[in-house]
Amino acid sequence: MNYAPSLPRTEEDVLAEFRGCGALLEGHFKLSSGKHSGHYLQCARVLMNPARAARLAQAVVAGIPAEIVDKVDVVVSPAMGGIIIGHEVGRVLDKDALFLERPEGTFHLRRGFALEPGAKVLMVEDVVTTGLSSREAIAAVAREGGEVIAECSLIDRSLGSVDLGVPFYPLAAFDFPTYEEDSIPDTLASVAITKPGSRKE
């Protein structure tokens, strides 16, 4: 008899998914936002299992209001982190999933991807901390002729404080402390830095 795990519905459920596959890391991490933290959620690892990725995407979509879901024409994600969860959200919605890249530092569509003029876009991210990458990706969609009507993500590390300029629907929010470069606690500063994100310095 096959057992189909239920969708994660609480923040503890989501954290359990990360813990269960070793995707909640502890140490000293410099995040893509430039801030430092003693914790890092490795979404690539939690998404490496296709069944788990599908289950998390279903849970993400379940948290988006139906009136927004009904308007979505296409899903767009920023590379690299958003690609897998974006593809799985596209599968749930039965919509194409495109991704933005920034080989020269600015997000744009490549690989033959294009948006229909006025296309209603759901932006999909893995983790949002300061929202910088999301805002850059939303601006890129506008330059490409589309309109981001909402964003969703697996994790919101801002605990609801981030302003993306569009409605934002994270699956879970976690309060892992983050620190600016000039205010890192001694206990964290004494640990070697790891830079797990995809943003170039």
C-alpha positions as CSV (number, residue, x, y, z in Angstrom):
1,M,0.0,0.0,0.0
2,N,1.5,3.4,-1.0
3,Y,1.5,6.1,1.6
4,A,1.0,9.6,0.3
5,P,2.2,12.2,2.9
6,S,-0.2,15.0,3.6
7,L,0.6,18.5,2.5
8,P,2.6,20.6,5.0
9,R,0.1,23.0,6.4
10,T,1.9,24.6,9.3
11,E,5.3,26.3,9.7
12,E,6.4,23.4,11.8
13,D,5.4,21.0,9.1
14,V,7.5,22.9,6.6
15,L,10.5,23.1,8.9
16,A,10.1,19.3,9.4
17,E,10.5,18.8,5.7
18,F,13.8,20.7,5.8
19,R,15.1,19.0,8.9
20,G,14.1,15.6,7.5
21,C,16.4,15.9,4.5
22,G,19.3,17.8,6.1
23,A,18.3,21.1,4.4
24,L,18.3,23.2,7.6
25,L,22.0,24.1,8.0
26,E,23.7,25.7,11.0
27,G,27.0,27.6,10.9
28,H,27.9,31.1,9.6
29,F,26.3,32.0,6.3
30,K,26.5,35.1,4.1
31,L,23.1,35.3,2.5
32,S,22.4,36.5,-1.1
33,S,21.0,39.7,0.6
34,G,24.5,40.4,2.0
35,K,23.3,39.8,5.6
36,H,24.8,37.1,7.8
37,S,23.0,34.3,9.7
38,G,23.7,31.3,11.8
39,H,21.0,29.3,9.9
40,Y,20.5,28.6,6.2
41,L,17.6,26.8,4.5
42,Q,19.0,24.9,1.6
43,C,15.9,24.8,-0.7
44,A,17.8,23.0,-3.5
45,R,18.2,20.1,-1.1
46,V,14.6,20.0,0.1
47,L,13.5,20.2,-3.5
48,M,15.9,17.5,-4.8
49,N,13.2,14.8,-4.2
50,P,10.6,15.3,-6.9
51,A,7.7,13.9,-4.8
52,R,8.6,16.3,-2.0
53,A,9.0,19.2,-4.4
54,A,5.5,18.5,-5.9
55,R,4.0,18.3,-2.4
56,L,5.5,21.6,-1.3
57,A,4.4,23.3,-4.6
58,Q,0.8,22.0,-4.0
59,A,1.0,23.5,-0.5
60,V,2.3,26.9,-1.9
61,V,-0.5,27.1,-4.4
62,A,-3.1,26.2,-1.7
63,G,-2.2,29.4,0.1
64,I,-2.8,31.7,-2.9
65,P,-6.3,33.2,-3.1
66,A,-8.4,31.7,-5.9
67,E,-9.1,35.1,-7.5
68,I,-5.3,35.5,-8.1
69,V,-4.8,31.9,-9.3
70,D,-7.6,32.3,-11.8
71,K,-5.8,35.3,-13.4
72,V,-2.3,33.7,-13.8
73,D,-1.2,33.2,-17.4
74,V,2.4,32.1,-16.7
75,V,4.8,31.4,-13.9
76,V,8.2,33.1,-13.8
77,S,11.1,32.5,-11.4
78,P,14.5,34.0,-10.9
79,A,17.5,31.7,-11.4
80,M,18.9,29.8,-9.8
81,G,16.9,29.2,-6.6
82,G,13.4,29.7,-8.0
83,I,13.7,27.4,-11.0
84,I,12.6,24.1,-9.4
85,I,9.8,25.3,-7.2
86,G,8.7,27.6,-10.1
87,H,8.5,24.6,-12.4
88,E,6.5,22.6,-9.8
89,V,4.1,25.5,-9.2
90,G,3.6,25.7,-13.0
91,R,2.8,22.0,-13.0
92,V,0.2,22.5,-10.2
93,L,-1.4,25.4,-12.1
94,D,-1.0,23.8,-15.6
95,K,0.9,26.9,-16.8
96,D,4.2,27.3,-18.5
97,A,7.1,28.0,-16.1
98,L,9.8,30.4,-17.4
99,F,12.9,31.7,-15.5
100,L,15.0,34.8,-15.5
101,E,18.8,34.9,-15.6
102,R,21.4,37.6,-15.0
103,P,24.7,36.5,-16.5
104,E,25.7,40.2,-16.8
105,G,24.1,41.2,-13.5
106,T,20.6,42.2,-14.7
107,F,17.7,39.8,-14.9
108,H,16.2,39.0,-18.3
109,L,14.6,36.2,-20.2
110,R,16.9,34.0,-22.4
111,R,16.7,30.6,-24.1
112,G,13.9,31.6,-26.3
113,F,11.6,32.5,-23.4
114,A,9.2,35.4,-24.1
115,L,6.1,36.8,-22.5
116,E,2.9,37.7,-24.3
117,P,2.3,41.4,-24.0
118,G,0.3,42.1,-20.8
119,A,0.7,38.5,-19.6
120,K,-0.3,38.1,-15.9
121,V,2.6,36.6,-14.1
122,L,2.9,34.7,-10.8
123,M,6.5,35.2,-9.5
124,V,7.8,32.1,-7.7
125,E,10.8,32.2,-5.3
126,D,12.4,29.7,-3.0
127,V,13.4,32.1,-0.1
128,V,12.7,35.8,0.4
129,T,14.8,37.7,2.9
130,T,15.1,41.4,1.9
131,G,13.2,41.0,-1.3
132,L,15.9,42.6,-3.4
133,S,16.1,39.7,-5.9
134,S,12.3,39.5,-6.1
135,R,12.0,43.3,-6.8
136,E,14.6,43.0,-9.5
137,A,12.8,40.0,-11.0
138,I,9.5,41.8,-10.9
139,A,11.0,44.8,-12.7
140,A,12.5,42.5,-15.3
141,V,9.1,41.0,-16.0
142,A,7.7,44.5,-16.6
143,R,10.6,45.2,-19.0
144,E,9.7,42.0,-20.8
145,G,6.1,43.1,-21.3
146,G,4.4,41.2,-18.5
147,E,2.8,42.1,-15.3
148,V,3.5,40.4,-12.0
149,I,0.2,40.1,-10.1
150,A,1.5,38.3,-7.1
151,E,4.5,36.4,-5.7
152,C,4.7,33.2,-3.7
153,S,7.6,31.5,-2.1
154,L,8.5,28.5,0.1
155,I,10.0,30.6,2.8
156,D,9.7,34.3,4.0
157,R,12.7,35.1,6.2
158,S,11.4,38.7,6.7
159,L,8.4,37.5,8.8
160,G,6.0,39.6,6.7
161,S,8.0,42.8,6.8
162,V,9.2,42.7,3.1
163,D,7.4,44.9,0.6
164,L,7.6,43.6,-2.9
165,G,5.0,46.0,-4.4
166,V,2.7,43.0,-5.2
167,P,0.7,40.6,-2.9
168,F,3.1,38.0,-1.4
169,Y,2.1,34.5,-0.3
170,P,4.9,32.5,1.4
171,L,4.3,29.0,2.5
172,A,6.1,29.6,5.8
173,A,7.9,32.4,7.7
174,F,10.8,31.7,9.9
175,D,12.5,34.1,12.4
176,F,16.2,33.2,12.0
177,P,18.1,36.3,13.1
178,T,20.1,38.0,10.4
179,Y,22.9,40.6,10.9
180,E,24.5,43.4,8.9
181,E,28.2,43.1,8.1
182,D,29.1,45.6,10.9
183,S,26.9,44.0,13.6
184,I,27.8,40.3,13.6
185,P,27.9,38.8,17.1
186,D,31.3,37.6,18.3
187,T,29.9,34.0,18.6
188,L,29.0,34.0,14.9
189,A,32.0,36.0,13.7
190,S,34.3,33.3,15.1
191,V,32.8,30.7,12.7
192,A,34.1,30.5,9.1
193,I,31.8,32.1,6.6
194,T,30.0,30.0,3.9
195,K,28.3,31.8,0.9
196,P,25.6,29.4,-0.2
197,G,23.5,31.8,-2.3
198,S,23.6,32.3,-6.1
199,R,24.1,36.1,-6.2
200,K,27.5,37.2,-7.4
201,E,29.5,39.6,-5.2
